Amino acid sequence: MKKTGIIVPCYNEYYRLEKEKFCNFLNKNANYHLCFVNDGSTDKTLEMLQELKKRNHQKISVIDLEVNQGKATAVQTGANYLNSLSYIDNIAFLDADLSTSLEELDNLVQKLNSDDKLTMVFGSRKAENANQIERSPVRKFLSNFVGFFIQFILQLPIKDTQCGAKVFKKEIIENIYHKRFISRWLFDIEIFLRLKKHIGLKDLLHSISEEPLDSWIEVEGSKITLKDSFLIPFNLILIWANYFNINTHSGNASDIFNLKTQMYMVR
């Protein structure tokens, strides 16, 4: 049975994280391992995660980033850690608020495991068959606005790049997560750009699958600040400029952004 490691990035989730849902899911599904990454939380999130680990230390890992670095670095750190575990076959990430449920992620994992040609499966809130997608009109407008520019950059027939539920076969993890992402929040775009560069457009279209979600619920308490929202256009331009010129300039994202992650495993 293939085993999947799920990265759950956490920043000040002490009052939002539904611990029982994660524990119940692990009790019902033997083929999963949870990797919580505390992204420099200033509340009691780390203590809560440490207590959670004690309840199932074999199936739960906790990584602490002492300084907040954004979702991209938290996911990257978790992916590289899970990639080092020999018993992990797939690596996924999921938002801590469970706007996409663990059961929905399980559906994506089953899709990935059912087709040897696939290397990545991701949820979509915009696919034609998506059901019960609850989000505010403002968030929906912003999503469509940003989505227009994302389509321009990617040039791929993908409806929803930003859904926080994705699963990968372990064999492609190094190609995606070997260097730091440019954006703290729009790193999903970079994932597709890196895969496009590594695999090629034709093969990429046959190795990824965008799956409609049965449900997705917007949870209050978004970690994206007003400042982050204003920086989205700048981030998109920076991503486009970097990846468009990646073969013509010696510098790249890893040179510009030196990763200084102070990390330790919570035993």
C-alpha positions, -999 to +999 in steps of 0.1 A: +000+000+000+014+034-010+019+059+018+013+096+014+028+123+035+007+154+039+023+188+046+001+211+067+017+247+070+006+264+102+008+301+112-011+311+143-035+283+140-040+277+177-077+286+176-085+273+141-069+239+138-094+211+143-072+186+160-098+159+162-104+158+125-067+152+118-065+125+145-097+107+133-085+107+098-052+091+108-070+065+128-092+055+098-064+057+072-032+038+079-015+049+047-010+086+057+016+106+076+010+142+087+038+167+087+028+200+104+052+229+097+049+257+123+058+288+103+071+311+131+037+313+149+035+339+177+006+322+195+006+287+211+005+268+178+038+251+183+028+238+218-005+225+203+013+207+175+037+191+200+008+178+220-008+165+189+023+146+179+023+129+213-011+114+204+004+096+174+041+101+172+046+074+145+022+092+120+028+128+129+059+150+124+063+186+135+088+210+120+094+244+136+105+274+115+116+298+142+109+329+120+078+333+098+088+328+062+055+323+044+035+293+031+059+286+002+089+280+025+068+260+049+056+237+022+091+234+007+106+225+040+080+199+046+083+185+011+121+181+014+117+164+048+091+139+036+112+133+006+139+120+029+117+093+044+120+060+025+085+048+033+068+078+017+056+074-019+035+105-024+038+140-010+008+163-007+000+197+010-032+209+025-043+241+041-045+239+079-081+253+080-093+223+060-112+245+035-105+214+014-112+184+036-089+155+043-114+133+026-113+154-005-075+151-005-078+113-002-099+113-034-070+132-051-045+106-038-066+077-050-067+093-085-029+097-085-024+061-074-048+047-100-029+060-130+008+053-135+011+081-161+001+108-135+027+125-114+005+153-100-031+156-091-047+188-077-081+201-066-101+227-085-128+250-073-134+262-108-138+230-127-172+225-143-181+196-120-171+213-088-198+214-062-206+233-030-178+259-034-184+286-008-164+318-010-171+355-006-179+377-037-148+398-030-125+367-028-142+353-060-135+386-079-099+388-068-094+351-077-108+357-112-087+389-116-055+372-105-064+341-125-064+361-158-027+371-153-018+336-141-031+321-173-010+346-193+021+335-175+015+298-175+000+293-209-016+261-196-053+249-197-056+250-159-086+266-143-075+268-107-038+269-098-042+283-063-063+256-046-044+245-015-048+208-021-022+191-043-005+157-043+027+146-061+045+114-067+078+114-049+099+111-081+092+147-091+096+163-056+133+172-060+126+190-094+099+211-078+113+219-043+151+219-048+153+257-045+133+285-028+102+299-044+101+336-054+067+343-039+055+336-004+020+329-015+018+324-053+043+295-054+017+272-069+024+290-102+061+283-099+053+246-093+036+244-127+064+264-144+091+242-129+072+211-140+067+226-175+105+232-178+114+198-164+089+176-183+080+197-213+046+210-223+034+179-241+043+154-214+031+177-187-004+178-200-005+140-198+010+137-164-012+161-143-049+160-136-071+188-123-099+173-103-132+191-094-138+193-056-171+181-042-169+208-016-147+238-006-155+262+022-138+295+028-128+297+064-124+331+082-089+341+094-069+343+061-032+347+067-028+368+035-026+405+047-037+436+029+000+442+022+003+408+006-027+415-016-011+447-029+021+428-036+004+402-058+009+421-091+045+427-082+049+390-074+034+380-107+057+403-126+087+390-107+077+353-114+071+360-151+104+379-155+124+353-136+111+322-154+109+338-188+146+346-186+157+315-166+177+301-195+193+334-206+206+347-173+230+331-149+211+343-119+179+327-107+155+326-078+179+306-056+207+332-062+184+362-055+167+347-025+192+330-002+174+305+020+183+310+056+159+286+073+165+279+110+147+246+114+147+217+139+126+186+143+105+185+174+112+152+190 
